[in-house]
Amino acid sequence: MKHVIGAFSILFVLLLNVFLCIGMITVNADVAAAKEYKAAVVAEIENSNFNPKVIQGCIAQAAEAGYTLQVLGCSYDAWNEVQMAEVILSYTYCIPVLGISETKTTRGIAR
């Protein structure tokens, strides 16, 4: 009986470890996808020369993908000749096994 309890305890710990590892790999993939999406949005805004319709389209596409996107205009110099935009992408960081669910942000600059 002692060996049966020990075997099931080891099996339980092993399964818990497997589910934790799967959760960590999944959340890591979600974070990488959010950062790649932010980089694609920054590139699209730069390539469109800060076109407001493109920016609104990016915000709409981000909402469809489950992200929250903010694009804030910035001025780089005193004469406002250099256009810049701060891109803020919010995404959900969720590990269901541990009950962790937070909203994280990643930022980028479009020049």
C-alpha positions as CSV (number, residue, x, y, z in Angstrom):
1,M,0.0,0.0,0.0
2,K,2.9,2.3,0.8
3,H,4.3,2.0,-2.8
4,V,0.9,2.6,-4.4
5,I,0.5,5.9,-2.5
6,G,4.1,6.9,-3.4
7,A,3.5,6.1,-7.0
8,F,0.3,8.1,-7.3
9,S,2.0,11.0,-5.5
10,I,4.8,11.0,-8.0
11,L,2.3,10.7,-10.8
12,F,0.3,13.7,-9.5
13,V,3.4,15.9,-9.1
14,L,4.6,14.9,-12.6
15,L,1.2,15.7,-14.2
16,L,1.1,19.1,-12.3
17,N,4.6,19.8,-13.7
18,V,3.5,18.9,-17.2
19,F,0.5,21.2,-17.1
20,L,2.6,24.1,-15.6
21,C,5.1,23.7,-18.4
22,I,2.4,23.6,-21.1
23,G,0.9,26.8,-19.5
24,M,4.3,28.6,-19.5
25,I,5.0,27.6,-23.1
26,T,1.5,28.8,-24.2
27,V,1.8,32.2,-22.4
28,N,5.3,32.6,-23.9
29,A,3.9,32.1,-27.4
30,D,1.1,34.6,-26.7
31,V,3.6,37.2,-25.5
32,A,5.8,36.7,-28.6
33,A,2.8,37.0,-30.9
34,A,1.8,40.3,-29.2
35,K,5.3,41.7,-29.7
36,E,5.4,40.6,-33.3
37,Y,2.0,42.2,-33.9
38,K,3.2,45.5,-32.3
39,A,6.2,45.4,-34.6
40,A,4.0,44.9,-37.6
41,V,1.8,47.8,-36.6
42,V,4.8,50.0,-36.2
43,A,6.1,49.1,-39.6
44,E,2.7,49.6,-41.2
45,I,2.3,53.1,-39.6
46,E,5.8,54.1,-40.7
47,N,5.2,52.8,-44.3
48,S,1.9,54.7,-44.6
49,N,3.6,58.0,-43.5
50,F,1.3,58.2,-40.4
51,N,-1.9,58.1,-42.4
52,P,-4.8,58.5,-40.0
53,K,-7.0,56.0,-41.9
54,V,-4.3,53.4,-41.7
55,I,-3.9,54.0,-37.9
56,Q,-7.7,53.6,-37.4
57,G,-7.5,50.4,-39.5
58,C,-4.7,49.1,-37.3
59,I,-6.7,49.9,-34.1
60,A,-9.8,48.1,-35.6
61,Q,-7.7,45.0,-36.5
62,A,-6.1,44.9,-33.1
63,A,-9.5,44.9,-31.5
64,E,-10.5,42.0,-33.7
65,A,-7.4,40.1,-32.7
66,G,-8.2,40.6,-29.0
67,Y,-5.6,43.4,-28.3
68,T,-6.1,47.0,-27.3
69,L,-4.0,49.4,-29.4
70,Q,-3.3,53.1,-28.7
71,V,-1.4,55.3,-31.1
72,L,-0.2,58.6,-29.6
73,G,1.3,61.3,-31.7
74,C,4.6,62.8,-30.5
75,S,6.7,65.8,-31.6
76,Y,10.4,65.1,-31.9
77,D,11.8,68.6,-32.4
78,A,10.8,72.2,-31.7
79,W,9.6,72.9,-35.2
80,N,7.3,69.7,-35.3
81,E,8.9,68.6,-38.6
82,V,9.7,65.1,-37.5
83,Q,6.7,62.9,-37.0
84,M,6.6,60.1,-34.4
85,A,4.0,58.0,-32.8
86,E,4.1,55.9,-29.7
87,V,2.4,52.6,-30.2
88,I,1.0,51.0,-27.0
89,L,-0.4,47.4,-27.3
90,S,-2.2,45.8,-24.4
91,Y,-2.7,42.1,-24.2
92,T,-3.8,39.5,-21.7
93,Y,-1.2,37.4,-19.9
94,C,-3.0,34.3,-18.7
95,I,-1.8,31.1,-17.0
96,P,-5.0,29.2,-16.2
97,V,-3.4,26.4,-14.1
98,L,-2.0,29.0,-11.6
99,G,-5.0,31.3,-11.9
100,I,-3.0,34.2,-13.1
101,S,-4.6,36.6,-15.6
102,E,-3.2,40.1,-16.0
103,T,-3.2,42.8,-18.7
104,K,0.4,43.6,-19.9
105,T,1.5,46.3,-22.3
106,T,4.3,46.6,-24.9
107,R,5.4,49.8,-26.4
108,G,7.1,50.9,-29.6
109,I,8.0,54.1,-31.5
110,A,7.1,54.7,-35.1
111,R,9.4,57.2,-36.7
